């Protein structure tokens, strides 16, 4: 066993699985300790979710679960940075800390005072641009997808900011039933932790694991009856940003270094992971535009609402989406050796068929049957 600081650092560096387990446990425990305090304070100050025609919860439920997730995440990430980050990673992490805090404040303001969608979008765009230009982390290649390889720096920065804003809002939109956003976040961040680790980026894998631990703790309270809490916009924007950060970072690191990355078709792997929120968001916004409504107008046309209407309880609908995310990611990994455009076509067909399946199912007299949905 190590007897001094130098030996401890050498031990942790050598036994990375042990170190990763410590980070995961640390994040989980910190968030578990913080979350009940947030529930109690939220109830005392009446910072709770209001029921409406789209909600399905009953009773008084606090909406600031994102504060607990943020706290557990940031404390754990910075603890891991002290042990494992190099100078460049620590500088980038400092920028990440500040911008995540700013996004948290935007979310709290929205949860308490209902910020307009336009203002939220502008804040998200500004934070994304500062992150991209401050860290120089951006998607600068499509890896040959659609015949596109390297992207000019300016276009790469703009596109990366667009991806971050898109994923923040896509993740926010799926946070509609118990457990869904948390489970999807755990799966995406868990796979990203594995991808970073296998690709030799241990510190970045610890960032992913920090989010996994915080979200597992949140899910325990999200499914609780006595101490139930929601992520709120506070949490969905913060978690969406962290997931987008991981995707953009992975694609940035993978470009020009494909031999060191286990998934040479990195864009396909990333798209598979976030396919549910992206597909659901695209589908819902297209429907709203076709009906001549604002794309930002809230409704009950999401896939998870359809699963609820088919009779699934919240937890089973969330588990169905979680299983879908696992399945398509495994498919993406299994076709990793194929040319990227062929792999993309396969994934597009698989994702479309699976995510449109709930709308092809008709529930009648307690039984399910397949039907062709009307155009």
C-alpha positions as semicolon CSV with decimal commas, in nm:
position;residue;x (nm);y (nm);z (nm)
1;X;0,000;0,000;0,000
2;X;0,123;0,359;-0,070
3;X;0,277;0,539;0,229
4;X;0,320;0,893;0,088
5;X;0,176;1,127;-0,173
6;X;0,412;1,024;-0,452
7;X;0,341;0,656;-0,396
8;X;-0,032;0,725;-0,381
9;X;-0,023;0,906;-0,717
10;X;0,179;0,626;-0,872
11;X;-0,065;0,370;-0,733
12;X;-0,371;0,555;-0,868
13;X;-0,208;0,597;-1,209
14;X;-0,122;0,229;-1,230
15;X;-0,455;0,095;-1,108
16;X;-0,686;0,303;-1,324
17;X;-0,993;0,084;-1,281
18;X;-0,965;0,130;-0,904
19;X;-0,926;0,507;-0,950
20;X;-1,227;0,518;-1,182
21;X;-1,437;0,330;-0,925
22;X;-1,337;0,582;-0,658
23;X;-1,440;0,875;-0,880
24;X;-1,773;0,712;-0,964
25;X;-1,845;0,637;-0,598
26;X;-1,735;0,986;-0,488
27;X;-1,975;1,150;-0,734
28;X;-2,259;0,919;-0,634
29;X;-2,213;0,978;-0,260
30;X;-2,169;1,356;-0,286
31;X;-2,488;1,389;-0,491
32;X;-2,676;1,154;-0,258
33;X;-2,583;1,375;0,037
34;X;-2,680;1,701;-0,135
35;X;-3,005;1,597;-0,306
36;X;-3,231;1,552;0,002
37;X;-3,130;1,897;0,127
38;X;-3,237;2,046;-0,204
39;X;-3,571;1,863;-0,180
40;X;-3,636;1,999;0,171
41;X;-3,537;2,358;0,083
42;X;-3,738;2,351;-0,241
43;X;-4,052;2,240;-0,060
44;X;-4,008;2,505;0,210
45;X;-3,961;2,779;-0,050
46;X;-4,233;2,636;-0,279
47;X;-3,987;2,583;-0,565
48;X;-4,195;2,304;-0,713
49;X;-4,337;2,187;-1,046
50;X;-4,680;2,314;-1,146
51;X;-4,922;2,064;-1,297
52;X;-5,076;2,136;-1,638
53;X;-5,234;1,956;-1,934
54;X;-4,898;1,799;-2,031
55;X;-4,782;1,681;-1,689
56;X;-4,862;1,344;-1,537
57;X;-4,717;1,382;-1,189
58;X;-4,922;1,433;-0,875
59;X;-4,847;1,629;-0,563
60;X;-4,570;1,878;-0,488
61;X;-4,243;1,794;-0,663
62;X;-3,926;2,013;-0,644
63;X;-3,770;2,105;-0,978
64;X;-3,411;2,191;-0,883
65;X;-3,257;1,845;-0,905
66;X;-3,008;1,988;-1,150
67;X;-2,844;2,181;-0,867
68;X;-2,759;1,853;-0,695
69;X;-2,633;1,694;-1,017
70;X;-2,422;2,002;-1,093
71;X;-2,269;2,007;-0,745
72;X;-2,183;1,638;-0,743
73;X;-2,042;1,662;-1,096
74;X;-1,827;1,972;-1,048
75;X;-1,685;1,866;-0,711
76;X;-1,593;1,524;-0,849
77;X;-1,448;1,648;-1,179
78;X;-1,223;1,898;-1,004
79;X;-1,115;1,637;-0,750
80;X;-1,022;1,408;-1,041
81;X;-0,838;1,697;-1,211
82;X;-0,616;1,749;-0,909
83;X;-0,506;1,388;-0,936
84;X;-0,491;1,324;-1,311
85;X;-0,524;1,637;-1,530
86;X;-0,231;1,796;-1,713
87;X;-0,194;2,174;-1,747
88;X;-0,393;2,209;-2,071
89;X;-0,672;1,991;-1,939
90;X;-0,688;2,195;-1,619
91;X;-0,710;2,524;-1,811
92;X;-0,990;2,386;-2,028
93;X;-1,162;2,251;-1,718
94;X;-1,155;2,597;-1,561
95;X;-1,341;2,732;-1,865
96;X;-1,580;2,437;-1,845
97;X;-1,647;2,509;-1,475
98;X;-1,734;2,874;-1,535
99;X;-1,957;2,811;-1,836
100;X;-2,140;2,522;-1,669
101;X;-2,206;2,747;-1,369
102;X;-2,343;3,019;-1,598
103;X;-2,570;2,765;-1,767
104;X;-2,685;2,648;-1,424
105;X;-2,784;3,007;-1,339
106;X;-2,973;3,037;-1,669
107;X;-3,158;2,716;-1,581
108;X;-3,241;2,828;-1,227
109;X;-3,375;3,157;-1,362
110;X;-3,591;2,968;-1,611
111;X;-3,722;2,726;-1,348
112;X;-3,815;3,011;-1,114
113;X;-3,925;3,285;-1,357
114;X;-3,984;3,116;-1,698
115;X;-3,724;3,270;-1,929
116;X;-3,839;3,306;-2,291
117;X;-3,713;3,040;-2,538
118;X;-3,536;3,312;-2,741
119;X;-3,338;3,435;-2,440
120;X;-3,244;3,081;-2,340
121;X;-3,127;3,009;-2,694
122;X;-2,909;3,322;-2,700
123;X;-2,753;3,234;-2,363
124;X;-2,685;2,879;-2,479
125;X;-2,533;2,999;-2,807
126;X;-2,309;3,251;-2,631
127;X;-2,188;2,993;-2,377
128;X;-2,123;2,740;-2,656
129;X;-1,923;2,988;-2,864
130;X;-1,713;3,095;-2,564
131;X;-1,645;2,729;-2,488
132;X;-1,544;2,647;-2,846
133;X;-1,315;2,947;-2,892
134;X;-1,183;2,935;-2,534
135;X;-1,081;2,569;-2,538
136;X;-1,024;2,520;-2,913
137;X;-1,222;2,197;-2,883
138;X;-1,438;2,155;-3,193
139;X;-1,552;1,907;-3,456
140;X;-1,313;1,966;-3,745
141;X;-1,385;1,658;-3,955
142;X;-1,677;1,440;-4,067
143;X;-1,436;1,146;-4,112
144;X;-1,557;1,101;-4,472
145;X;-1,927;1,093;-4,379
146;X;-2,126;1,219;-4,680
147;X;-1,790;1,265;-4,853
148;X;-1,681;1,538;-4,609
149;X;-1,344;1,517;-4,438
150;X;-1,167;1,818;-4,282
151;X;-1,369;2,134;-4,215
152;X;-1,223;2,489;-4,217
153;X;-1,165;2,624;-3,864
154;X;-1,434;2,894;-3,874
155;X;-1,699;2,654;-4,006
156;X;-1,584;2,388;-3,757
157;X;-1,631;2,630;-3,467
158;X;-1,974;2,744;-3,584
159;X;-2,088;2,387;-3,650
160;X;-1,961;2,269;-3,309
161;X;-2,149;2,549;-3,133
162;X;-2,462;2,448;-3,328
163;X;-2,417;2,085;-3,218
164;X;-2,383;2,188;-2,852
165;X;-2,694;2,408;-2,859
166;X;-2,887;2,138;-3,047
167;X;-2,797;1,868;-2,795
168;X;-2,874;2,092;-2,496
169;X;-3,224;2,155;-2,627
170;X;-3,278;1,799;-2,751
171;X;-3,191;1,664;-2,408
172;X;-3,415;1,925;-2,245
173;X;-3,708;1,813;-2,460
174;X;-3,685;1,446;-2,356
175;X;-3,705;1,535;-1,988
176;X;-4,078;1,471;-1,977
177;X;-4,131;1,154;-1,772
178;X;-3,970;1,001;-1,465
179;X;-3,627;0,855;-1,523
180;X;-3,601;0,915;-1,898
181;X;-3,345;1,197;-1,908
182;X;-3,146;1,042;-1,623
183;X;-3,128;0,696;-1,780
184;X;-3,035;0,829;-2,123
185;X;-2,767;1,048;-1,963
186;X;-2,622;0,753;-1,771
187;X;-2,601;0,537;-2,085
188;X;-2,453;0,809;-2,307
189;X;-2,199;0,920;-2,048
190;X;-2,118;0,559;-1,955
191;X;-2,038;0,469;-2,315
192;X;-1,835;0,788;-2,352
193;X;-1,636;0,693;-2,040
194;X;-1,558;0,357;-2,199
195;X;-1,467;0,519;-2,532
196;X;-1,232;0,772;-2,369
197;X;-1,071;0,504;-2,153
198;X;-1,010;0,261;-2,439
199;X;-0,871;0,547;-2,647
200;X;-0,612;0,643;-2,385
201;X;-0,782;0,955;-2,248
202;X;-0,820;0,853;-1,885
203;X;-0,897;1,194;-1,734
204;X;-1,179;1,254;-1,982
205;X;-1,324;0,914;-1,893
206;X;-1,336;1,033;-1,531
207;X;-1,540;1,338;-1,635
208;X;-1,789;1,102;-1,797
209;X;-1,799;0,880;-1,488
210;X;-1,854;1,183;-1,266
211;X;-2,175;1,257;-1,454
212;X;-2,279;0,891;-1,439
213;X;-2,246;0,887;-1,059
214;X;-2,436;1,215;-1,018
215;X;-2,720;1,097;-1,244
216;X;-2,751;0,760;-1,070
217;X;-2,802;0,945;-0,741
218;X;-3,056;1,174;-0,907
219;X;-3,248;0,875;-1,044
220;X;-3,281;0,729;-0,694
221;X;-3,462;1,046;-0,585
222;X;-3,644;1,092;-0,916
223;X;-3,811;0,751;-0,867
224;X;-3,866;0,808;-0,496
225;X;-4,216;0,876;-0,363
226;X;-4,129;1,060;-0,043
227;X;-3,825;1,258;-0,168
228;X;-3,910;1,287;-0,537
229;X;-3,736;1,558;-0,741
230;X;-3,716;1,660;-1,107
231;X;-3,411;1,777;-1,303
232;X;-3,588;2,089;-1,419
233;X;-3,445;2,311;-1,693
234;X;-3,160;2,370;-1,449
235;X;-3,052;2,008;-1,475
236;X;-3,150;1,929;-1,831
237;X;-2,947;2,220;-1,968
238;X;-2,642;2,143;-1,753
239;X;-2,651;1,770;-1,828
240;X;-2,723;1,836;-2,196
241;X;-2,420;2,066;-2,211
242;X;-2,194;1,807;-2,045
243;X;-2,314;1,535;-2,284
244;X;-2,258;1,766;-2,582
245;X;-1,912;1,853;-2,446
246;X;-1,822;1,484;-2,436
247;X;-1,942;1,423;-2,792
248;X;-1,762;1,726;-2,936
249;X;-1,445;1,646;-2,737
250;X;-1,443;1,283;-2,853
251;X;-1,487;1,377;-3,219
252;X;-1,220;1,645;-3,185
253;X;-0,969;1,403;-3,034
254;X;-1,052;1,123;-3,279
255;X;-0,975;1,327;-3,591
256;X;-0,629;1,241;-3,723
257;X;-0,584;0,984;-3,448
258;X;-0,821;0,711;-3,559
259;X;-0,571;0,433;-3,494
260;X;-0,575;0,514;-3,122
261;X;-0,954;0,522;-3,110
262;X;-1,145;0,197;-3,086
263;X;-1,436;0,338;-3,288
264;X;-1,292;0,449;-3,621
265;X;-1,640;0,553;-3,737
266;X;-1,655;0,800;-3,447
267;X;-1,947;1,009;-3,586
268;X;-2,164;0,696;-3,621
269;X;-2,089;0,595;-3,263
270;X;-2,171;0,945;-3,136
271;X;-2,490;0,974;-3,344
272;X;-2,613;0,636;-3,220
273;X;-2,568;0,744;-2,858
274;X;-2,770;1,065;-2,896
275;X;-3,008;0,941;-3,166
276;X;-3,314;0,932;-2,940
277;X;-3,312;1,299;-2,833
278;X;-3,204;1,414;-3,181
279;X;-3,467;1,211;-3,370
280;X;-3,744;1,299;-3,124
281;X;-3,659;1,670;-3,142
282;X;-3,644;1,672;-3,522
283;X;-3,972;1,484;-3,551
284;X;-4,160;1,706;-3,303
285;X;-4,035;2,032;-3,452
286;X;-4,127;1,920;-3,805
287;X;-4,479;1,836;-3,685
288;X;-4,513;2,177;-3,520
289;X;-4,397;2,358;-3,832
290;X;-4,631;2,152;-4,053
291;X;-4,917;2,251;-3,821
292;X;-4,805;2,616;-3,848
293;X;-4,709;2,633;-3,483
294;X;-4,395;2,759;-3,313
295;X;-4,123;2,487;-3,301
296;X;-4,068;2,587;-2,938
297;X;-4,432;2,531;-2,837
298;X;-4,463;2,257;-2,575
299;X;-4,697;1,966;-2,651
300;X;-4,749;1,593;-2,597
301;X;-4,621;1,468;-2,933
302;X;-4,295;1,321;-2,805
303;X;-4,214;0,952;-2,839
304;X;-4,218;0,906;-2,462
305;X;-4,571;1,050;-2,449
306;X;-4,676;0,796;-2,710
307;X;-4,532;0,516;-2,496
308;X;-4,730;0,646;-2,198
309;X;-5,048;0,660;-2,410
310;X;-4,991;0,297;-2,507
311;X;-5,025;0,210;-2,139
312;X;-4,664;0,193;-2,019
313;X;-4,586;0,331;-1,675
314;X;-4,321;0,603;-1,659
315;X;-4,043;0,372;-1,548
316;X;-4,118;0,115;-1,819
317;X;-4,138;0,379;-2,091
318;X;-3,804;0,516;-1,972
319;X;-3,654;0,167;-1,962
320;X;-3,779;0,106;-2,318
321;X;-3,594;0,416;-2,441
322;X;-3,286;0,316;-2,240
323;X;-3,294;-0,029;-2,399
324;X;-3,329;0,132;-2,742
325;X;-3,020;0,349;-2,677
326;X;-2,821;0,045;-2,567
327;X;-2,935;-0,153;-2,871
328;X;-2,853;0,105;-3,138
329;X;-2,516;0,180;-2,976
330;X;-2,428;-0,189;-2,981
331;X;-2,534;-0,199;-3,348
332;X;-2,308;0,101;-3,419
333;X;-2,015;-0,071;-3,250
334;X;-2,081;-0,398;-3,436
335;X;-2,068;-0,227;-3,778
336;X;-1,763;-0,018;-3,689
337;X;-1,546;-0,192;-3,949
338;X;-1,778;-0,102;-4,240
339;X;-1,718;0,204;-4,460
340;X;-1,861;0,505;-4,277
341;X;-2,133;0,589;-4,531
342;X;-2,263;0,232;-4,541
343;X;-2,264;0,225;-4,160
344;X;-2,454;0,556;-4,159
345;X;-2,725;0,423;-4,393
346;X;-2,766;0,110;-4,178
347;X;-2,793;0,318;-3,861
348;X;-3,040;0,558;-4,022
349;X;-3,270;0,270;-4,119
350;X;-3,242;0,101;-3,777
351;X;-3,303;0,423;-3,583
352;X;-3,597;0,533;-3,799
353;X;-3,771;0,194;-3,783
354;X;-3,728;0,156;-3,406
355;X;-3,831;0,510;-3,315
356;X;-4,136;0,512;-3,541
357;X;-4,251;0,173;-3,410
358;X;-4,455;0,320;-3,118
359;X;-4,663;0,515;-3,372
360;X;-4,729;0,198;-3,573
361;X;-4,871;0,025;-3,266
362;X;-5,242;0,056;-3,198
363;X;-5,389;-0,019;-2,856
364;X;-5,744;-0,148;-2,872
365;X;-5,942;-0,322;-2,598
366;X;-5,628;-0,381;-2,392
367;X;-5,435;-0,544;-2,677
368;X;-5,160;-0,410;-2,902
369;X;-5,156;-0,451;-3,279
370;X;-4,953;-0,303;-3,563
371;X;-5,101;-0,051;-3,802
372;X;-4,969;0,183;-4,067
373;X;-4,969;0,539;-3,930
374;X;-5,144;0,801;-4,139
375;X;-4,922;1,049;-4,321
